[in-house]
């Protein structure tokens, strides 16, 4: 049953394809002249496929250019944010000096206690 169903679907798709590519309802003009004859539909399919290929290439190129531009903008934005952080730290240093004095005292006490603890461990 599965093989029969597969065969019927393939035949149905082939019939639909042949119906769509038949030249009965296709009208094509090339440089202002009507193109007719037995291969009219073939020329139409080739030119339409070429147009789709050009469109696909254009979309891929546009995506690549957009990615490169947005990556460049991202790098510039990161640089601007880093510059703003450095500028903010440089401007806030005089304000933070009274806060840095107690931090430095605590840091010295902790480092002295750490050195004494290491000296005790080495003596054991």
C-alpha positions as semicolon CSV with decimal commas, in nm:
position;residue;x (nm);y (nm);z (nm)
1;X;0,000;0,000;0,000
2;X;0,286;0,241;0,083
3;X;0,456;0,178;-0,251
4;X;0,130;0,235;-0,438
5;X;0,065;0,557;-0,248
6;X;0,417;0,682;-0,322
7;X;0,378;0,598;-0,692
8;X;0,040;0,773;-0,711
9;X;0,181;1,085;-0,543
10;X;0,478;1,095;-0,782
11;X;0,252;1,059;-1,085
12;X;0,018;1,328;-0,952
13;X;0,306;1,570;-0,892
14;X;0,447;1,497;-1,238
15;X;0,107;1,570;-1,396
16;X;0,078;1,896;-1,204
17;X;0,432;1,994;-1,304
18;X;0,369;1,918;-1,671
19;X;0,045;2,114;-1,657
20;X;0,222;2,417;-1,510
21;X;0,510;2,420;-1,758
22;X;0,298;2,366;-2,066
23;X;0,313;2,664;-2,300
24;X;-0,060;2,694;-2,356
25;X;-0,121;2,987;-2,123
26;X;0,227;3,141;-2,112
27;X;0,300;3,460;-2,303
28;X;0,655;3,596;-2,316
29;X;0,812;3,901;-2,473
30;X;1,185;3,940;-2,522
31;X;1,311;4,289;-2,622
32;X;0,962;4,384;-2,729
33;X;0,917;4,081;-2,960
34;X;0,680;3,795;-2,891
35;X;0,861;3,468;-2,837
36;X;0,664;3,169;-2,954
37;X;0,726;2,819;-3,067
38;X;0,770;2,488;-2,895
39;X;1,034;2,615;-2,649
40;X;0,853;2,929;-2,537
41;X;0,784;2,787;-2,192
42;X;1,146;2,673;-2,157
43;X;1,276;3,023;-2,225
44;X;1,027;3,163;-1,975
45;X;1,137;2,918;-1,705
46;X;1,507;2,983;-1,770
47;X;1,467;3,361;-1,754
48;X;1,242;3,343;-1,447
49;X;1,489;3,110;-1,277
50;X;1,772;3,349;-1,362
51;X;1,577;3,633;-1,202
52;X;1,521;3,427;-0,889
53;X;1,892;3,341;-0,877
54;X;1,988;3,709;-0,903
55;X;1,736;3,794;-0,630
56;X;1,875;3,521;-0,402
57;X;2,231;3,647;-0,453
58;X;2,118;4,004;-0,381
59;X;1,946;3,896;-0,057
60;X;2,256;3,706;0,059
61;X;2,481;4,004;-0,018
62;X;2,244;4,238;0,165
63;X;2,246;4,007;0,468
64;X;2,627;3,994;0,472
65;X;2,659;4,372;0,441
66;X;2,400;4,423;0,716
67;X;2,587;4,182;0,944
68;X;2,918;4,357;0,884
69;X;2,767;4,702;0,940
70;X;2,590;4,597;1,258
71;X;2,906;4,426;1,388
72;X;3,100;4,746;1,323
73;X;2,835;4,953;1,497
74;X;2,849;4,711;1,792
75;X;3,226;4,751;1,823
76;X;3,191;5,130;1,810
77;X;2,917;5,120;2,076
78;X;3,132;4,903;2,304
79;X;3,420;5,148;2,263
80;X;3,190;5,442;2,343
81;X;3,055;5,268;2,654
82;X;3,411;5,187;2,771
83;X;3,514;5,548;2,713
84;X;3,214;5,670;2,913
85;X;3,302;5,435;3,201
86;X;3,664;5,554;3,204
87;X;3,550;5,916;3,189
88;X;3,303;5,861;3,473
89;X;3,573;5,698;3,686
90;X;3,816;5,979;3,610
91;X;3,560;6,243;3,704
92;X;3,445;6,063;4,020
93;X;3,795;5,993;4,160
94;X;3,811;6,312;4,374
95;X;3,467;6,232;4,514
96;X;3,562;5,873;4,592
97;X;3,891;5,961;4,767
98;X;3,731;5,984;5,117
99;X;3,581;5,638;5,057
100;X;3,912;5,493;4,939
101;X;4,097;5,579;5,261
102;X;3,895;5,337;5,484
103;X;3,912;5,072;5,210
104;X;4,292;5,106;5,201
105;X;4,313;5,075;5,582
106;X;4,099;4,759;5,581
107;X;4,307;4,617;5,295
108;X;4,632;4,675;5,488
109;X;4,491;4,509;5,802
110;X;4,367;4,206;5,609
111;X;4,695;4,167;5,419
112;X;4,894;4,195;5,747
113;X;4,675;3,930;5,910
114;X;4,718;3,708;5,604
115;X;5,098;3,742;5,619
116;X;5,096;3,656;5,991
117;X;4,878;3,349;5,924
118;X;5,116;3,231;5,652
119;X;5,414;3,281;5,882
120;X;5,244;3,070;6,150
121;X;5,174;2,788;5,902
122;X;5,535;2,789;5,784
123;X;5,669;2,770;6,139
124;X;5,459;2,461;6,211
